[in-house]
Amino acid sequence: MAANFFSNKARAAAAASGTSKQKPTDGKEEQGRQQPWVEKYRPKTLDDVAAQDHTTKVLRRTLQASNLPHMLFYGPPGTGKTSTILALAKSLFGPTLYRSRILELNASDERGIGIVRDKIKNFARAQLSHSTGMGAEYLAKYPCPPFKIIILDEADSMTQDAQSALRRTMEQYSRITRFCLVCNYVTRIIEPLASRCSKFRFKALDNTAAGDRLVQIAKLETLRLEEGVVDKLISCSEGDLRRAITYLQSAAKLVGAGRVEKKDDDEDTEMADGSSELITVRTIEEIAGVVPESVLDDLTRALQPMKVGSSYDAVSKVVTDIIADGWSASQLLLQLYRRMIYNDAIPDIQKNKIVTVFSEMDRRLVDGADEHLTILDVALKLSGILGGA
């Protein structure tokens, strides 16, 4: 069998026999199944954007007037900034003019001063393609205003020189070009650039809006969710809907991975059988890398000061088990921090010292310190603080 696997001829024959048995499917349907759910369920219109009511309300009025200012979208990741501007652009220009009127650049592209002087400036000063060739029905549905839109995603990663060079371009070609800057940290955008834009703050999604969206996706994908799965997705993603949807897709693939695939041509029956698996809270915790509460309970008990002797042996044993199980030190410290800070039984004076310890250890992990020694050091210091040291 191993010889057949490493034989190119045998693999080619097997691939040919497999493709000959496959049932021909619609190209769009196949592409939809292979697409990540984050892209598959990305909002198509402003009405689909969740929980950003103030921003979408202002943009709808702007859409009716068909006149946009330069815009600056900022807020935490996964809150719908890029989705909102893309939905707005599609509502303005429609599918025909969208590609010729929109230039989208991400941080993955080169974002130095050369790109601003070359690619961005050339697109900004290019004359508009006339929309007179569009039918009356198309123009009635899409406003098609006489300007282009340049979307600079993750603009806070641009260099200072590139942002400075962008100022003149925004002013010079504002008649036919609008800019939309998307970033996580508005303080990293230079003030002369920010003052030229209308600012829109995107807040982290509340539990209701994110939960409704996740439930909707689960219904469309015919998933069976255990009670509490949606709440666990929201808590693990910390307001990042993109991360929550990714966790949900990973969980769907995980519970469907162990099923026995049918060899007949009834593909719909196969998909229905795969969706009958139940997604549990523990499945989400495993995918998100959340440390189980039982592990935290063991560590918390080991931290308690002993009447006689030192707590080192108990703490060392628990920490060694944690490292052996492969739990993330950053995730463990985050959950342990929340457990300590929100514990009303711990006096405030001790919480003050505990916060200092966690901040120091977080810095060490960022600098690349050994996880085993870091967790052990944190645990022993916390044990000393709780013991009144």
N, C-alpha and C positions, 0 to 999 in steps of 0.2 A: 504493500500500500504506500509506503514511504517512497519507493522508487517511482510509482505512478504520480505521486504528488510533485516530485521534483522534475518530472519529465514534461517538457513544454508541449510535446505532441499530445500527451494524455490529457493535460489540462485544457488544451484547445479543443479537443474532442468532447470533453465533458461540458465545456462552456457552450459548444455548438448544440449538443443534445439538450442542454437546459433551456436555451433560448428557443429551440424549436417547439418545446412543450408549453412555453408561456403563452398565455392568452393575450391577444393584442388589446391594449388599453388606450384610452384617450390620453394624449400627451399632456394636456393641462391637468387632468386628474392625477396622473402619475407624478407630475411636478409638484402638485399641492401636497401629496403624501410625503414626498421627500424633503419638503421645505421645512425649516425650523419654525416652530409655532410662533416665535417672536415676530417673524416676518409674515407668517401666514395670517395672523390675527392683528397685525399692525392697523391702527385706525385709518380708514379710507377717507373719512370726512371729519369735520370739526365736531359733529354731533357724537362721533364715536370716542372722542378723547375723554378719559375718565377723570373726574375730580378737579379739573382745572377750570372751574366755571367762570371765574373773573377774566382769565385770559381769553378763553374761547368766546365769551360774550363781546369783548372789545374787538376781536378779530372778525367776528361775524358782521359787525357794523362796518368795519373796514372793507370787508368783502363786498358788501352792498354798494359802498361808494367806489369800489374798484381803484382805490388809491392807498398805497402802503407807504409808511415811513421806513427808515432803516430801523431794524429791530435787534434787540439783545435779549435772548432767552437764557436764563440761568436758574440753577437749582440742582438738587441731588440727582444722581444717575437713575435711570429707569422711571422717570416721572412723566415722560411724554414730550420732551422738548423737540427732538428731531421729528417725531411722528406728527406733531402739531404743524410744524412748518411745511412738511411734505404734504400733509392733507390740505393745508391752505393752498399750496402751489397747484395741486391737482384740481382743486375747486376753481381756481382762477383760470387755468389754461387748458384743462382737459387733457385727454390722452394724446391728441395729435400734436399740440404745441409744447407739451410738457418738456420733452427732451431738448428742444432747441431754445427754450426760454430759461432753463434751470441749470446752474452749475453748482454741484455739491462737492465740497472738498472736506476730507476727514483728516484727523491727526496722523493717519497712516500715510498720507501723502506728504511730500516735502513741504514744510511750512515756513521756509526761510524767506528772506527778502527777495530772492530770485523768483519765486513763484508769484509773489505779489506784483513784481514788475513785469512779469512775462504772462503767465496763464491768466491770472485774475484781471489784469489790466486789458489784455487783448479781448477777453470775453466782455468786459464792462463797456468798452468803446465800440464793439461791433454793432452795426446797424441792425435794427429789428427786422425779422422776416414778417412781411405783411400777412395779416389774418383775413384779408379780403377774399382769399380763396376758400375760406370756410363757408359752409352752408349757413343759411339763416337760422336753421334749427340748432346748429352747433353754437352759434354766437348767442342765441337766446338762453342756452343752458350754461355756457361758460363766458364770463365777462371778457376774457382775453385783453387785459389792460395793456397800454403801450409801454411796457417796461419789462426788463428781465430781473431775475432774482439770483443772487449768489449766496449760497448757504455755506458758511464756514463752521463746520461742526468741531467741537472741542477747541474753540478759538483761544482758550486760555493757555494752550500749549504753543502758541505762536511766539516767536521771539519778539523782544522789544523793538528791534529795528523793523521787523516785518509789520508790526502793528502801527508804527509811526509812518511807514510808507503807505499804509492802507488809508490813512486820513485823507490825503490829497486825491486818491482815486475815488473815494466815496463822494467827495464834493464835486469833482470835475465831471463825473458821469451820472450824477444823481437824476438827471432828466430821463434817462432810459434804463437805469440800473438801480435796483434796491439791494441792500445787503442785510443778511440775517446772521448774526453771530450767536452761536450756541456754545455754552460753557457750563462747567460745574462751579467754578469759583470766579465770581464777578470781580473780586479784588485784583485778579491777575490781568484784567483788561485795563489798559492805560486810560486815564480819565479823559483825554481829548477824544478818544474813540468812543467811550461809553456815553459821552455827552451828545454825540451825534445820533444816538439811537433811542428809540422808545424801549424802556425796560419792562420785561415781563418776568415775574418771579414764579417759578414752578415749585410748589410745595410737595413734600412727601405724601403719597397717597394714603388716605385714611382707610381704616379697616373695611368700611362698608363698600366703598367704590372698588377697592382691589378685590374684595371677596366676591362681589357681584360679577366682576370680569372673569375671575377664575372659575366660578360656577358655570358661567355661560360657555367658556371654552371646554369644560369637562362635559357638558351636555352635547356640544357639537361633536366632540370626539368619542362620545358614548363611553365615558369612564365611570366606574363605580368607586365612590369615595367613602371612606370610613368617616364616622362622626369626628369632627375636630381636625380633619386634614387641611381644610381651607385656612383655619386659624393658625395652624402650624406653618403653613406656607407663608402666610403674612408675617408671622413673628420671625421666621428664619431669614426672610428676604429684607426685613427692616425697611419697608416702604418702597422697595425697588420692585416694581411690577415685572420688569424684564427678567430679573433673577427668579421671581416666583414662577413665571410661566416656564422658564427653562427647567426648574426643579420638577414641575408638573410633567413636562414632556419626558424627562429622564425617568421619573417614576413610572410613567405609562410604558416606556420601553422595558424597564426592569421587570415589571410584573408580567409582561407579555413575552419576555425572553425565554422563559422556561416551558412555554407551551409547545406541543408537538404540532408542527405545521402539516396541514393536509396536502396530499399529493394530487387531489382532483382539481378541476378547473373552476370550482365554485369559490371564487375569491371573496365574495361578500360574506359567505358563511364562515370562512376562515377569519376574517376581520371581526365578525361578531363574536366568535368564540374567544378571540384574544382580548376583547374588551370586557369579558365577564370577570376577569381577575379584579380583586378588590385592592385598592391602594390604601395602605394603612398609614397611621401617623409615624410608626417606626420606620417605614420605608422612606418617608420624607426626611426624617432625622438622619438616616444613613446617607442619603444623597447629599444633604446639606452639610454633612460632617459635624452635626451637633453631638456633643458629648452627652451620653445618657445620664439621667438624674441619679441613677444608682451609683455611678462612678463619682459624681459630685458628692453624694451622701457619704461614701466611704472616705473621701478626702476630707470632708468637713469634720467627720468624727475623729479622724486622725489628728486634725489641727487642735482639737480641744486640749487645754493644758492638763497635765496629769498631776495628781496629788504627790506622787512619789516618783522620782526619776525624770528622765528626759523623754520627750515625745519623738525623738529623732528616728528611732527604729520603726515606729508605726508609720510615720510620715514617709520615710525612705522606701518602705515596702510598697505603699500605695502608689507613690510616684513612679517607682520602677515598673509596676504593673501597667500604669497609664502609658508610659513610654513604650512598653513592649506591645501594647495593643495598637499603637500607631496613632493616637489621638493628637490633633494639632494643638501645640502649646498656645498659640494666639487665641484659638476658639475656647480652650479650657480657661485661660485667664479672663476672657470676656464673660463667660458664664459665671465663673467664680466671683468676679468683681460685682456683677449684678446681684448675686445671692448675698454677698456681704453688705453692700451698700443699702439694699432694700430690707435688711433684717433689722426690725425695730428693737430687738433684744441687745444689739450692740450699741454702746454709748457713742455719742457724736465725737468725743475726743479721740476714741479709738478709730472711728471711721476716717478721721482726718489723717491719721498715720497710715491707715490702710490704703487710702487713695494715693499717697506719696509712694508707697511701695509698688503699687500697680503701674503708676506712671513711669517709674524708673525701670521696671522690668519690661514694659512695652518698648521702651527705647532700646534696651539691650537686644530684644528680639529683632527689631528693625535693623540694628547694626550687625546682626548675624551671630549672636551668642548661641551657645549650645542649649538646646531645648531642655534636656534632662537637668542640667545644672540650674537653669533659670527657674524651672518649676519647683525644684527642690529648695532653692533659695527663697522663692516667694512663700512656699508653704511653711518653712521654718520661721521666717520673719513674721508671718501672720500668726503663727502659733505663739510666738513671743509676745506680740501685741495683745492677743486675746488673753494671755496669761498675766497681763499687767506689767510686762517688762518695758 
